[in-house]
Amino acid sequence: MKQPEMTLEQFCERFNVTPKRRPWSGQDLADFCEVSLRTVEGWRQTGEGPTFFSPKGTRRVWYAERDVLAWMASGEKRSTSENVAA
């Protein structure tokens, strides 16, 4: 039986995260997930990471904090044999 997806509020409570309501850079995401910036770039290339924004005419990439936290919450699993929610 599939468990209902965790809400953003439940995720923040469980991980003691207080949203700051500001855009995140790729480095912010890497720091939060404790991975390298190259890993974050890989997620972006393969579509595995959270949605992102890249304003027209720039090379900058920004993540909406709410999207990052919702993406993290979507990965809740009960066992290693369970697929992550899509």
Stockholm file with secondary structure:
# STOCKHOLM 1.0

chainA/1-86         MKQPEMTLEQFCERFNVTPKRRPWSGQDLADFCEVSLRTVEGWRQTGEGPTFFSPKGTRRVWYAERDVLAWMASGEKRSTSENVAA
#=GR chainA/1-86 SS CCCCCCCHHHHHHHTTCCCCCSEECHHHHHHHHTCCHHHHHHHHHHTCSCCCBCCTTCCCCBEEHHHHHHHHHTTCCSSTTSCCCC
#=GC SS_cons        CCCCCCCHHHHHHHTTCCCCCSEECHHHHHHHHTCCHHHHHHHHHHTCSCCCBCCTTCCCCBEEHHHHHHHHHTTCCSSTTSCCCC
//
